[in-house]
């Protein structure tokens, strides 16, 4: 079961924006992050949830969507996420968040996938503008955005060919994600 969730957990960039996600549902996924491991158990992460269409419309133009798809400017209006979750570091709790962000985001996304939704971790965005849009105080730093919605695209995992790890879309708009082989990523000392 966990293998299925992980292989279905892709970086979805196109969503069916007619399918909404309730705040109650998002809280359920964030609770998975709350239950997850935290370095020194400091728990310095917080989450700003935006389900408001108007505010999401202000966030959208401040995002870079897919670096390897240079001719693609991001999802069309009907394919945009219905939720953004800003992953925040509350610096008043701790100066360091260790690897808590990755653990928490994976927990949130696996919960979303289990419930038939999906998301994309976004690191390329205008932090200054999004901080202002979400009214985030100075003592809190936005680390990542998670775009969430009902996936409206097919993503296929495949083996890396000719050392090319760049994801791409075929003529049918299917998103292909090359992954290195298991033998390549397991290091064995002699």
Secondary structure, 3 states (H helix, E strand, C coil): CHHHHHHHCCECCCECCCCCCCHHHHHHHHHHHHHCCCHHHCCCEEEEEECCHHHHHHHHCCECCCCCCCCCCCCCHHHCCCEEEEEEEECCCCCCCCCHHHHHHHHHHHHHHHCCCEEEEECCECHHHHHHHCCCCCCEEEEEEEEEECECCCEEEEECECCECCCEECCCCCEEEEECCHHHHCCCCC
